[in-house]
Amino acid sequence: MKTITFYSYKGGAGRSSTTLNTLPYLVESMHASATAPILVLDMDLDSAGMTYLLGLDIHFKGHYDVKSFLMGDENWSEAASASLKEHEFYQKFVPVGNILGVDNEAVMFLGVDDAKPVDNNQMDGTKEDVFNKLRRFCRRNGIKAVVIDSSAGDQFSAVLSTGAANDIVCCMRPTMQFRIGTFNYLHRLSEKTQEKRIVLLPTVVPNTDKEVDGEMQRTKAINNIRDRVDDLAIDEVCMDFVTEECFGINEVERFKWKEGVLYKIANTAELSEDEKEATKRYKKLANVLAKEV
């Protein structure tokens, strides 16, 4: 059982839509099912991106949510259960597989009530014990993976989300500010002793290259990222998405107006060329994440 966190240095990286579109392929790669599901947590406590994308904001208003989980509002057992569906903690999650186009209970979601007040004095970075308990619960109950849609930057919930992860998917637009911010974060992360795999994932990458100030920007961005990786003191950095043949997740015109799940859309409609290419990248990302390092 592994924990996978989708992270971005700042908002606007398409992190939540990347998480959403990778999930159905992760179900396939990990052979998740109703008896061995993937748990998804929305840790963007203020923005609730994944909760809104799944249309579950009303469901979690005033109810048990990720904030309740972090604050230990209800005591729940981490022991193995004879019937996972009857476990009091598991019942807090909502099945969302149908939204993704897979078996409904193969993906279970715990969202966030972004309007629920939180005592910031209690959000002091000491909630690692909650995630340790979650990991024990998952191992004992056959959960395939925990997937976290993190908040951005160095917010408390982002630090907690990346700290809990085995794999961190660093979503970053290929612009200079995203590159600088992401690698500043990775340098800070490298100072810690925890072993993690970093998957560098450029996102919303333009479908056509452009010459700016006498330089082709695609090649410049790829070379800049690869040079910066060489300076990192991190053992496992996946560069599968920083090549000329596969440079991140390409821009999808549809998502500029309305986010969706391409895996499910493909069942009922013909995908455009940019959508077809993006599905290949999401599938590749899922296969990378499903592998043990």
Steps between C-alpha positions, in 0.01 A plus 500: 500500500641838402406863546511724193480878532428733209670827591566838339714792610213740427143494379411488133712196415201282415587277795144397588399429139820297458416298810143451379604380154775271627276317749310271258827384346639447849202274571598296195872493578451405865206266435294689757150375576216529749683262734841659441426867426702817464429767762514864386534797737449865410766676709448840339321618812421852382427446132351146497588455132443125477181522706356751252618303196317193629187703576504406868531839666139491622543144633786601731347826625463466875601132496807291578773605258879519468513775763312271738749224418798724577352626825402154622136600538397136523699209638516209257674166502801427281448124540414262219129469438315185398296720267669813369166656404388482863809669645400826667787697346463355150134600502606866515630468144279543192527265199593701190603236247191564287610861454834373370357227279613204712346272763326740738651365823850459356564865592382639835520872571523716812440863411523827685253758625696813407266716711554300820699707751832359615700594806836589345669460837428129468635487145861499614653230285461222756233300316740237367359257756161523326655390171696225672171370634347527152786299351456223757128491429566473126757222530278297728193540280645441155486858370699530177618859543428838654498784248519857631412815310719742694483871556774716349828640625601468863152505650458274801291248310753494212788427736294227662391353166849482354640374828256209498575399140717230349460658156465875444373610160631856461262672260658807344418714201807532277536873576795652681314584823373145535843353430673723755235449769481124450875450523528727805245270663693189391822640646322545833360149474846356429620628838268251669597138557178339378538289187252591229466474126440828320318492167560826315191573295477810283131580457286701259789482253418692178437273203724710277851631563572872480809710445534776760803729516681284248456171688260212443319481833425126511867402468604776740254379765604135465870583528441733794308236694760232429783731609323584823440132579874440490540734796246317718607271783204269441562138404179420315388760247285368216578687177271298273299815426791733425605380156454624145272203432291543816505843659243492779123512456402697195246782507139389450276765343189351663639562848527874440120507518394188685703237681406139438622141507636409158494129587122517540437749218673262257225243565233722345675751273789528258796668665686781330869456419617693807266292718627173350858602568416601858337163571823329395693715746255438787521128436879512494501693829274240662729219386801683647322552833381141519857368488684432821838671528 
